[in-house]
Amino acid sequence: MRQPSVIARRVAAASVSLVVAAGAAACGPKDSDAKGSGGDSTPHKGGTLTVLNSQPQTDFDPARLYTSGGGNVPSLVFRTLTTRNRENGAAGAKVVPDLATDTGRPNKDATVWTYTLKKGLKYEDGTPITSADIKYGIERSFAPELSGGAPYLRDWLVGAADYQGPYKDKKGLSAIETPDSRTIVFHLDKPEGEFPYLATQTQFTPVPRSKDTGTKYESHPVSSGPYKVVTNENDGEHLVLERNTHWSAATDEERKAYPDRIDVRSGLDSSVINQRLSASQGADAAAVTTDTNLGPAELAKVSGDKELAARVGTGHFGYTNYLAFNPKVKPFDNPKVRQAVAYAIDRSSVVNAAGGSALAEPATTFLPNQKSFGYTPYDPFPAGRSGDPAKAKELLKQAGYANGLTITLTHSNSKDFETSPEIATAVQDALKKAGITVKLQGLEENDYRDKIHSVKTEPGLFLAHWGADWPSGGPFLAPIFDGRQIVKDGANFNTGQLNDKSVNDEIDAINKLTDLDAAAQRWGALDKKIGEKALVVPLFHPVYKRLYGKDVKNIVISDWTGVLDISQVAVK
């Protein structure tokens, strides 16, 4: 997953739709009763679930959404070939079948993937879902006017690089075959063992060609999930979902669909959301949020109230906040200077600046500390949680800076507790102890984003973050460290501009593996190898703390999204 600030499309509001999703070695709701609070904890069908969010669910079209695991609200309407396992903790980081009978059948070298649809699948109007509908749904995601979704299919499918979608090219994609109404076959340019993960993206949602209304489709997309859209106001600011009576639980083991109605209200201030969830009055007693965390002050208040503390869900998402170096800029072209900065970092102060240990965990690895990513504990520059300024000074002396040096740290002025002034100041204070004077350059969000993602303007040192499209090392390491993904005339995420053949070759070798556990071990080893190059300094992994209403039951928080899964929630 890209950085949420860059692609308002990730897991923060799903990281906005992916990005909301969220991190790390997690678990289910550590601080809450997994069955919810109240007298009768047994989930029942019925009632209305209210969702209170800060970010609207914009572009509610499966072609345009960029989500992690199909998103939260979107996955109530859009089913895909595969989906995330809706279970607490690490078990939830697994990919499982959805519309398909299995997670896909690869050929020997994982360049061809075949899926068979379950029997009895229907749209909200009772018509059958076919493999041709999934093919068409994917093809329309290539249309320029419906852009915004995950980019992988354009890169992975044979002959898809220049395809412009079915509105301009009626022939469609020959790389996708539908030999019969229940079979769909994908032909890839290169081996991709993680194709089952990609098939969780909303671009794999079936769309009936006869019901496609182009850019207007988002106002009433045809449902393949347990709920259908009955209201979509102001581009997702107010969404109302009601039951799709043609959805069959017999074909869907993942979505519980307890409430009769889902009322999503967005554009709310985060403090208002938390106040309403805390008070839990009226309809808010059966309310949740999918994109608003408790802040440090709010968490302190909640922690002191036993009843409120019982209504806090804790989760982790594959996400890392880090310092990024540009080795093309002096003095960061000298590895010893980069290593000195790594030794000087005081992660305790950084964690405090991020809201404290309840909201952030110190990181020494780029990969999040979850098994599914291949997390392998290591610290190439061990300095403890408080840093080692003496070791940093020693390295600076070896680098020719015995009297210290002055550098600039670029950050965002957004109050996000990630790339914001609080984190920058904590870094500045730590480096000062090692004889490094840090000048802070704060930029407004758009300017910051443009500057750090352009090879031409990328600063020497800046704050950055990265979230995963799915819980694996591939979409975490490849965009940041694969030399073939350096973009010279567009948005570049390989900030260290690393183009190491051995790293590129290992990425290719791991991508061939269809044994995801074996692949995870290889990603962990590669993370360690890259970490020794000191191209980034991992700082912390966020922890997600979110309130829910007093009448909400059946809380499930997986390591895939890190947030409450509303497909499991009951309100009666």
N, C-alpha and C positions, 0 to 999 in steps of 0.2 A: 504494500500500500504506500502511496506517496505520502508526503508530508501533508497533514490536514490543512495547514495554512495555505498550501499551494493548491490543493485540489479539494475544495470544500466538499469533497466527495468521500472522504473516508471516515472511518470509524469514529469521529467525535460526534457527529450527529449521524451517524451511521457509518467517524471522525469525522463526518457530517453526514454522511450517509454511510462512511467507512470507518469511516473513521470514527464514528461513535462507537462504534463497535468497541473495543478497547483492550490487557495485559500481561502478565508475566507468570510467575510460578503459581498460578492461582488455584482458585478453588471456588467453591460456591460461596454463599453468603456467610462468611465466618461469624459476622456479628449479628446474625438474624436467624430466626426459626425458619428453616427451609419450607415449612408448610404454611407460613404466614402467621399473623397474630389473630387473636380473637378466640371465642369459645370453641366453635366447631371448625377445626382446621382442615376438614375434608373438602376438597374442591368440588364445586357443583356448577352445572351449566346455568346460564342465564345472567341477566343484569347488563349494565353498561360499564365498560372500562374507559376511563378518561386518561389521556396521555397529555402531559403538560411539558412542552418543549420550548427551547429558546430558538432553535433553527427550524424554519419551515421545511417540510418534505417536498422540496421543489422537484420539477421535472419528473413527475410520477409516471414515467414511461419506462418499461424494462430495458429499452435500448439505451436510454440516457443515464440511467442510474449507475453509480460506481460505488458498490457496497462491498462489505466483507461478509462472505457466507450468505449472500442474498439479502442482507440488511435485516432490520427489525420490523418496522411497519411494512416495508415492501413485501417481505416473505409471507405476510398474511394474505396477500392477493396474488402474488406471483410464485408459482412452483417452478422448479428447475430440474434438470436431469439428476443432479445430486444436491445434497444440502449438508449443513452442519448437523452434527449429532446434538440433540437438545437435552444435554445432561449437564449436571454440575461439574465444575472443575476440569481436570485433564481429559476425562472421558468425552467432554464436549468439544475437544479439539480434533476429533475424528470426522472424516467425511463419510457420509452414508447415502444410500439411494433415496431418491425422491420420486420423480416421475418414472425413473428407470428401475428396472428389476435388480440392478447391481450398480457398482460404482464405475463400471466400464470394463471392457475386455480388450486389452492391447494385443497387437501382434508382437512378434519376437523382439523388435527393436523399439517398440513404443512410438512408432510413427503413424500407426493406424489404430483408432479407438472405435469400438462398436458398442452401441447401447440398444437395448430392447425396452420399449415402454410397457408399463403395467397394463393389464386389462381393466376396462371400465372407467377410464379417465374421462371427465367431462368438464366443459366450460360452464359458466354461470347460466347460459341459456339452454343447457342440456345437450348441446352438440358434442360429439366425440373429439378428443384431443388426438392429433396425429403427429407422426414424425415430420411430415411436411410442414406443419405449423411451427415446429421448433426450428427447422431449417430456415423458414421465412423470418421468424423472430430474430434469428442471428443475422440474417442478411440485411434486414432493415436497420440494424445497429451500425452498419457501415455507411448509411446515408449521412452526408455532411450536416443536414438539418436536424439530425437526431444524434449528434455526437455527444460525448461526455462519459461514455461507459469505459470499462476496462479495455486497454489497448492490445491485449495479448493475442486475440484472434487474428488481427491484422498481421501480426508478426508470425504466428504459428501455422495458420492454414496455408496449404499450397496455393499459390497464385492469388492470394488475397491482398497483397500489399497495395495495389492500385484500385481495388474494387470500390465502386461508389454507391452501392446499395441497389435495391430492386426498382426504385423509382426511375433511375437512369439506365440501369443495366438489367433488362428483363431475363437474361440468361441465368442469372444467379451464380452461386459459387459451386463450381464443379468439385471442389474439395470436400463438399458435404453431400453424401449420397443417402437417399431414402428408398431402398429397394422394395419396401412395403410400408404399410401404415403404422407399423410398430417398431421399425428398425431404422436407425440412423447411424451413419458411418462417417468419421472424420479422418481426413488425410492431412498429415502434418509435414512441414518442411524439415523438421528435425525431431529427434526423440524427445518426448516430454512425459516423464513418468508422473508428473503432478497434474496431468490433464483432469483427473477427477475433482481436484480442488477448483480448477477454473470453471468446471461445469456447475458450480454453485452460484456463479455470477448471474445477475438477472437477464443478461443477454441470451441465456439459454431458456428463457420463458417462452412457451408457445404463444404465437399470435396468429389468429385466423386472418388470412389475407383479405377475405370479404369484409371484415370488420375494421380493417386498418384505416384510420383517418389521418395518418401522417402526424404533423406536429400537434394536432388536436386530440390525438389518441390518449394523452395523459389525463384529460378531463374525465374519461370513462374507459379505462383499459378493460379488456375482457378478462374476467377473473378465472384462474385455474386453481386458486387456493380456497381456503375456508371462508373468506370474506370477499365481498364485492364493494366497489366504490359507489356510494350514493350521493356524496357531496365532495366537491373539491373547489374550495374558494381561495382566491388570491394566490394561485400557484402553490398549493400545499399548505397554506397557513392554517386552514381549517379543513380537515378531512374527516368524513364520517363513513365508516365501514359497517355493513350489515351482513348477515349470514348469506353465503352462497349455498342455496338449498341443494344444488347438484354436486357439491363436494362430498366425497365419501371418505369417512375415517378409515374404512377398510383398505383404501389405497394410500393412506398417509399415516405412517407410524410416528411422525415427528411432531406435528402440530396438534395440540389438544383442543383449541378453539372452544374454550369454556364460555366466555361472554357472548351475549347475543349481538352486542353492538360495541364498536370501538370509536370513540370520539377524540380525535387528535387536534389539539389546539396549540399553535406555535406563535413565535414572535414575542414571547414573554421574557421579562427580565429574570435572570437566574435567581436573584434573591426573592422575587415574588413566587417563583416556582417552589423554592424550598420552604417559604413561609406557608404556602397553601398546603403542601404535603405534610408539613409539621402540624398544622392546625387540624387537618383531616376532617373538615366540616362539609356536610352535604355531599355533593357529587365527588368532592376531593377525597373523601374517605376511600373511594374506589379508584384512586388515581396513581399513576406512575410517571416517571420521566425516563426517556431513553437517551438524553443528551446533556443532562445537567448534574454536575458533581456538587457535593458539599465542599465549601471552601474551608480554610483553616479555622476562621472564627466560628462559622456555623457548626463545624465538626466538634469544636470544643463545647459548644452549647448542647449539642445533641448527646455527646458522650456523658454529660452530667445528668441526663434524664433517662431513667431506665426504660420507660415506655418508648421513647423516641429511638433509643439505641437499639431496641429490638426490631426496629423498622428500617435498619440501614443494611443494604446489600453491598458486599465487598467483592470486587472483581479485578481481574488483570487482563490486559490485552497486549498482544505482541507489539511493543512500542518502546523506543529508546530515545532519550534526550542526550545530546552529545555536543562536544566541541569539535568543529571541523577545521582542518588545516588546508590551505592551498600551497602545496610545495613549490609552486612556480613563483611565489612571492617571498622575498627575503624578509626575515632570516629563517623562514620556515622551510627553505630548501635544504637546510642542515638538519638531518635526523636527530642530532643531539639536542637541538633547541626544542624540537617537538617532544622528545623524551623528557626534557627538563620540565616542560609545561605539564606533562602527564604526571610526573612525580610531585609537582607542586600543588596539584588540585586537592582541595579539602572537600571531600564529598559530604562530610557531615554538615558543613555550612551550606552547601548547595542543596542538600535535602531539606534543610530548615527553610531555605529561601523558597523551595517548591511547596511548602506547606507543612513540613514535618514528616516524620517517619510513617505516620498513618496514611499519607498521601503520596509518598515517594520512597522507592527502595534504591540504595546506591548500586551503581552498575560498574563493572570492570570489563564486561564483555559487550560486544556490539549486539550479538543475538540476545533476545529477551530470555530470562531464566525460566523457560518452559521446555519440557521434554520434547514436545512436538517440533520445536525449532532446531533441536539438536544441541541445546544448551550444554556447553562443556565449561565448567568453572576454570577460569584462568585469570591471571593479572600479570601482563608482561612487564609492568612497571610498579611493583608492589610498594605502596607507600602508606598502607593503612587507610583508615577512613578520614584521617586529618591531614594527610599529605606528608611529604618528606622534603622540606625546603633545603636541608643540607645536601641531600643527593641532587636536587635540582641545581643548586649553586655549583656543585662539582661538575656536572655535565655542561653547564654554561661556560665554565672556565675552559673545559676541553674544546668547546665550540668557538673559543676566542672572545668570550664575553665575561671576563673575570670581574669586571666592574658592573655587571648587570646590563640590561637593555630595556628599551622602551618599545612597546608594541600597541596595536590597536585591536580592540575586540568589537565586532559589529553585532548588534542585536536588534530585536524588534521592540517597539514601544508598546505593543499590545500587552494588556494585563492578563497573560495566559499562564503565568508561573512556569513557563517552559523556555521561551527564548526572550523573555522580558527583562526589564531592568533589574529586578530582584536577583535573578540568576546571574546576570552579568556582573553585578556588584559583588556577589559572593566569590566569583572567579577572580575578580580584580583584587579583592582583599587577600585571597590565598596566594596569588602570584607575587604580591608585594613582599611577602615574607621570604621569597626566594630571590629577591633583588630584581624582579621584573615589574617595571612600571606599565600599567595597562591603562590606555586611554579608551574610553567608551564612546562608541559611535551608535547612537540610537536612531533608528529609522522608522517611519510610519510603515504599517504592514505591507502595503503594496510596493513601496520603494525597497523595503527590506527583501521581499520575495524576488523582485526583479533583479536586484543586485547579486544575491547569493546564488541564483540559478542561471547566471550567464557566465560562460567561460571568460568572456571579455572583461567583466566587471567584478568577478568573484574576489572578495577580500582575502587577506592572508589568514585571518582567524575569525570565526563567527560561531554563533549558537545555532544548532540545527536539531531536527528530530525526524524520526521515521517510524511509520506504522505499517503493519503487514496486510497484504491483500488476503492472505490465508495463513494459517499457523504452520509455516515451514521456513527453513532457512533460505530457500530459493528467492522468493520475492523480497527478502530482506537484504541478502548480500549482493545479488546480481545487479540491481539498479545502482548501487552505491560503489561497487568495486569491479564490475566487468568493464574492461577497457573498450569493448565494442559498443557499450552503451553511452559513451561520452558524446554529448550533443554539442556541437560547436556553434550552431546557429539557431538555438532554441533553448528550451528548459532543460538544463543539465543537472543531474543528481549525483553523478560521480565526482564529488567535490574534490577529492584528492587527485583526480585525473589519473588514476592508476590504470595502467595498461600492461599488466604482467601476464605473459603467455602461460605461465604455469597456473596462475589463478584462473584465467579464462578457460584453459583446458580442463581444470578440475570442475568448474561450473558445468561444462558440457558433459563431463563424465557422470556427475551426480544426476543431471537431468535425465539421463538414460535409465535410471533406476526406477522400477515400479514398486520395489519394496521400500515403502516410505520410512520404515524404522531404520533400515540400513542407510537410506539417504540422509536421515537426520544425523546419524553419527558422523557422516562425511561432512555435512554442513558445519557441525561443531568443530571439527578438526580444521576446516578451512577458515573459520572465524578466528581461531587461535593464530594461524599462520599470518593472516592479514593484520591481526591486532599487533603483532610484533613490529609492523612497519610504522606504527605511530602516525597514521593518517587521520585518526579521530581519537578523541578521548571520551569514552562513555561516561556519562554523569549519573543518570538515574532512570529507572523505569517507573512510570506513574502507577498509582493505585486508585481505583475508582470506588468512591463511596457515595451511594445514592439512596435517598429516602424513598419510601413508598407508602401509600395510604393504609390506614389501619384495617380496612376491610379487604385488602389484597392478599391472596393466598397462592400457594404453590410457586414459590420463588425459585427460579432456576437461573444460575449465572455460570456460564462456561468460560473456559480459557480461550475460546475462539473469539468471542465478542467482549467479554469482561463486564457486560452489563445485563440487567434483568431481561430475560427473553419473554416478550409479551405473548408469544404463541403458547406459552405454558400457564399463564396467569389465570386465576379464577377470582371472581369478586363476590361470590355467594357461598 
